[in-house]
Amino acid sequence: ARLLVLSCPTSPLLPPQALAKETQAQSEKLAGLEAVAMRMKGFSRKQDCGVIHSLVLTAKERLAKVAQHVGERGGQLEEARKRTKQVWRPLGNLLSHGSFSRRGVLCVPPCSPDWVLCPPLPPLQEFQKGLRAKRPVYEATLRSGRLLREKALLPDDTQTLEEMLGELRGQWEAICGRAAERQRKLEEGLLFSGRFTDALQTLMDWLYRAEPQLAEETPVGGDRDLVSALMDKHKVFQKELGQRASCIKALRRSLRDLMRGSSGGAGDSQWLQSQVEELSHRWEIVCQLSVSKQDRLEAALRQAEEFHALVNSFLGRLMELEKSIKFGALPSEEADLRQSLQCQQLQLECISSLGEEILSTSHPDSVITIRSWVTVARSRFEEVLSWAQQQEERLQVQAASLATEREEVARLMDWITAAEEALSLRDEEPLPEDAEQLEELSAQHGVFMEELTHKQPDVERVTKSCKRKTAPEAGGMAPGSRKLPSRKCPSLKANSPLLAQLVQRWQQLWLLALDRQYRLQNAQQRQRELEEFAHFDFSVWRKRYMQWISQMKSRILDVFRGIDRDQDGRITQQEFIESVLSSSECRRARCPGRGRSGGVGVGNTSTVSWTSWMQRAGRGTSQGTPRGRRFRAHELVVGQGCLVRGSRLGAGGVGG
C-alpha cells in the first residue's frame, strides 16, 4: 500500500471511496444488462444464447475482481493511514514542541553577577525535567518512523520520511545541546557570582543524577537499532561531560582559594574540604563509568551487528535451500543438501546462544525484538527441515520403487532372452512339408503367443512411465502378401535407458514371434493349396470363371481382346495365365496344365478357340435355359463376325 505522508493523513482514502461508489454503480448497470440478456435469450438462437451468457459471465467475473481489488486497496490504505497517523501526530507534536523548547531555552536570562535572590536555575531544571519526560516519546516516534520508512513503496514517501526524521533528530539534539550549554553557563554564572554553594550543589545533583544511568548493571545490549540509539545518547552525554570538566576545575580552584582565605573557622574549612573531596570522587566515578559504558556499548554494538549478520545470512541461506527443495533437488545433490542443513543447524545454535547472551544484558525495549528474531529463525529452520525430510522420504520411496523395478526388469529381460533363444533354435530348423507336423508346430507357437500375451501386463506395469505411441497404420502392402494376425506389437517410448532396452527387446521379441507365426501360416496355406491342386478340377474352375465374367457384366470376347496386347487375334497360354493371375487371387500352382487340360495348345491360339474352350462350361449348365441359349448364340455370332471382318481386339480386364 502507498504510505502517503501528507498534511492530512485521511486524503489517500478519498480515491478508493469514489472508486467503490463507481464500482457499485457499475454493478447496478450490470444487473440491468443481465435482465436485458435474459429477455434476449427468449427470441435468440441457441448459439447466440451461449455467446450472450458467456459475455455476461465474463463481465460479472471482471467486475467482481475489480470490486475485490478495490476492497483490498481500501483495506491497505486504511492500514497505511493508521500507521501514518501513529507517526504523524507525535512527530508533529514533537516538532512543535521543539520550536517552543528552543524559544523556552532562549528565554532564560543570560548569566549575570547580580543573581542573588532569583536565580534562573529552577526554570531551567523544570525545562530539563520536561525534556527528559519527552525522550521516550521521541525514541518511540523514531522507531515508528523507521518502520514506516522501510515499508514505504514510493521514493517520494521514503525521502519525505527521511527528511522529517532528520529534522526531528536535529531539533532534539539541538534542544538538548542548548539546554546543556545553558546549564553549563548558568553554573559558571553561579560560580563567578560567588555562589559557590549553589554551584557545588548543582554539580553534585547532576553527578548524582548521571551516575545511575552509567552503572555497570544498566543493560545496554539489544538489537542494532536500539544499541545505536543508546550509543548516540551516550555520545551526547560524553559531550556534556566534557563541557562540564572546565566548570569542575574552576569550582575546585575557587574552593581551594576560598579555604585558604577563609577566616570563618576550622568547621567551614573542613566542610568545604569534604565537599571538594566528594565532588572529585563523584567526578572520577562518573568519568570511569562513562568510559566503561562506552566500552560496553561498543561491545554490545559489535554483538548486535554479529547477531544481525548471522540472522540475515541464516535466513538468506534458508531461502536458497527452500527454493532448491521446492524445485526438487537431484538425488546426487541430496548429500550436499543434508550437509547444508547440518551447517544451518549449527548456525541456528550459534544464533540461539548469541541471542541468549544478548538477552542476559539486553535493554528492556529490545527483549521482544531479540526473542522474535530467534523464534523466526528457529521456526523457519524447522519448516525447511520438515520439507527436506519429506523430500528425503519421497526419494527413499522412489529409490525402493526403482530397485523393485530393476529387479522386475531383470526378470523380464531374462525371460525375453530365453524366449529369443528358443525362437532362434526353432527358426534354425526348416519347416516340414507334412501338414500334421505343421499343425503341431503352429499349436506350439500358439502356446508361446499366449504366454507372450500373458507377459504383456507385466511389461506394461514396469513401463507405465513410458509414453505410448499410436501404432502406424499399415501402408501399401506388397502384392501377394497377407495381413498379419490381429495382435499388434506394443509401441512404447521409454524415458530411461534400462526401460528403453526392455521396450526394444520386447518389441523385437514380438516381431520375431509374429514373423514365425506368419511363416507358419504361409506354409500351412501353401500346403492346403497343394492339396487342393492334387484334386484340381478344371471344369469347376472354368464354371467359376465364367460366372465371375457374367457378374462383372462383361463379355468373354472383350476379356480376350484385353489379353491380346499385340492385337493379332491370337494369345498364348502364358498370356492367359498371367492375365488370370493379375486379375484374381489364383495361385500360379493351379495354372500349369489348364490349357492342356482344356485341349488348348501351348503356342499361339486364336481368340475364337480360347472363347469356345472357355464356353464349354456353359453348355452343360446353362445351355438348356432360354437365357443360356441366347447368351451362347450371341457369343457365337460375335465371334464369327470378328473372324470374318478381321477386327482388332480391344483391351479388357480379367478377374477371378
Buried (B, 14 or more C-beta within 10 A) or exposed (E): BEBBBEEEBEEBBEEBEEBBEEBEEBBEEBEEBBEEBEEEBEEBEEEEBEEBBEEBEEBBEEBEEBBEEBEEBBEBBBEBBEBBEBBBEBBBEBBEBBEEBBEBBEEBEEBEEEBEEEBBBEEBBEBBEEBEEBEEEBBBBBBBBBBBBEEBEEEEBBEBBBEBBEBBBEBBBBBBBBBBEBBBBBBBBBBBBBBBEBBBBBBBEBBEEBBEBBEEEBBBBBBBBBBBBBBEBBEBBBBBBEBBEEBBEBBBEBBEEBBEEEEEEEEEBEEBBEBBEEBEEBBEBBBEBBEEBBEBBBBBBEBBEBBBEBBEEBBEBBEEBBEBBEEEBEEEEBEEBEEBBEEBEEBBEBBEEBBEEBBEBBBEBBBEBBBEBBEEBBEBBEEBBEBBEEBBEEBEEEEEEBEEBEEBBEEBBEBBEEBBEEBEEBEEEEBEEEBEEBEEBBEEBEEBBEEBEEBEEEBBEBBEEBEEEEEEEEEEEEEEEEEBEEBEBBBBEBEBEBBBEBBEBBBEBBEBBBEBBBEBBEBBEBBEBEEEBEEBEBEEBBBEBBBBBBEEEBBBBBBBBBBBEEEEBBBBBEBBBBBBBEBBEBBEEBBEEBBEBBEBEEEEBBBBBBBBBBBBBBEEEBEEEEEBEEBBEEBBEBBEEBEEEEEEBEEBEBBB
